[in-house]
Amino acid sequence: MLDGRLELDNHRAERAIKPFVIGRKNRLFSNTPRGARTSAVIYSLVETAKENGLKPYE
């Protein structure tokens, strides 16, 4: 705990998954395994882009 660069909480991780959790509640999961994999890939790409300062929806 001597390294000041480390975060002491997990707020960043919780904020990152919040859109997925909300979407999951709205979709009640995907209809097929392929749809679930596709959703996971798209979610991962969008969130990675946002973490890198990009605007994936523009």
FENTAKA-V77831 format. One record per residue. N is the residue number from 1. RES is the residue in three letters. BURIAL is 1 if it has 9 or more other ideal C-beta (glycine too) atoms within 8 Angstrom, else 0. Layout:
n & res & burial
N & RES & BURIAL
N & RES & BURIAL
//
This chain:
n & res & burial
1 & MET & 0
2 & LEU & 0
3 & ASP & 0
4 & GLY & 0
5 & ARG & 0
6 & LEU & 0
7 & GLU & 0
8 & LEU & 0
9 & ASP & 0
10 & ASN & 0
11 & HIS & 0
12 & ARG & 0
13 & ALA & 0
14 & GLU & 0
15 & ARG & 0
16 & ALA & 0
17 & ILE & 0
18 & LYS & 0
19 & PRO & 0
20 & PHE & 1
21 & VAL & 0
22 & ILE & 0
23 & GLY & 1
24 & ARG & 1
25 & LYS & 0
26 & ASN & 0
27 & ARG & 0
28 & LEU & 0
29 & PHE & 0
30 & SER & 1
31 & ASN & 0
32 & THR & 0
33 & PRO & 0
34 & ARG & 0
35 & GLY & 1
36 & ALA & 1
37 & ARG & 0
38 & THR & 1
39 & SER & 1
40 & ALA & 0
41 & VAL & 0
42 & ILE & 0
43 & TYR & 1
44 & SER & 0
45 & LEU & 1
46 & VAL & 1
47 & GLU & 1
48 & THR & 0
49 & ALA & 1
50 & LYS & 1
51 & GLU & 0
52 & ASN & 0
53 & GLY & 0
54 & LEU & 0
55 & LYS & 0
56 & PRO & 0
57 & TYR & 0
58 & GLU & 0
//
